[in-house]
Amino acid sequence: MMNFAPCIVIPIYNHKDAIGATVAHLAVHGLPIFVVDDGSDEATQQVLAQLAREYAAQLTLLRLPVNGGKGAAVMAGLRAARDAHYTLVCRSTPTASTTPPTCRASSKRRAPNRVRLFSAVPSTTRACRKRVSTAVI
């Protein structure tokens, strides 16, 4: 059976004013964080570079050369999480004001190329929808 190894993935495109507070809010929970820059502008890239330095022990910054959309950024984050041997991904948004969801291990065996995705949409967008799925990446 796979070990329980959760992390957080945050896809971002030009949210320089919100991402710092989001990372600070999530970092206190001690989970590894993957921030996927989906081709953001120079100002956002500078903010992300500073966050990567500030949270170097916990945050991995991935940069996509051009904007490919949220789906492409999420998939890049899932691939990075899988390659780093994480088994559960809690996806957040750059403007999330909620704590990360409780991550629970799944008792099901999964193929090595699968990772569990737990998606929590902040309550400001819809009554805090939560979804768990298995992604093949």
C-alpha positions, 0 to 999 in steps of 0.5 A: 500500500502507498504511504500517505503523503499529502501536499498542496498545489496552487495554480496561479496566473497574475494574482500577485496581490493575494498569493502572499497571504494565501501561502502564509495562511497555508504554510503554517499547516506544515504541508509541502506547497507547489505553486504553479505559475501559469505564465504570469506577468513580471510583477507576479513572477517577482512576488513568486520568486520572493515567496520561493525564497521566503518559504524555501524549505516548504515551497516549490515554484514551477513556471510554465512559459506561457499561459495554458489555463488553469487545467494545464497548471493543475496538471503540471502541479499534479505531475510534480507532486507525483514525481516527488512521491506525494499521494494526495494533493489538496488543490487551493486557489491563489485567493483562498481564505480557508484552511487546507482541507483535512487530508485523509488517506485512501485505503484503495491501492492505486497504480504508481502513476495515480495521485488523489486530488482533493479539491476545496473551492473557497466558500466565497465561490460556492458553498464550499464544494469539496471533491475527491477524485483520482487523477491518472497523470 
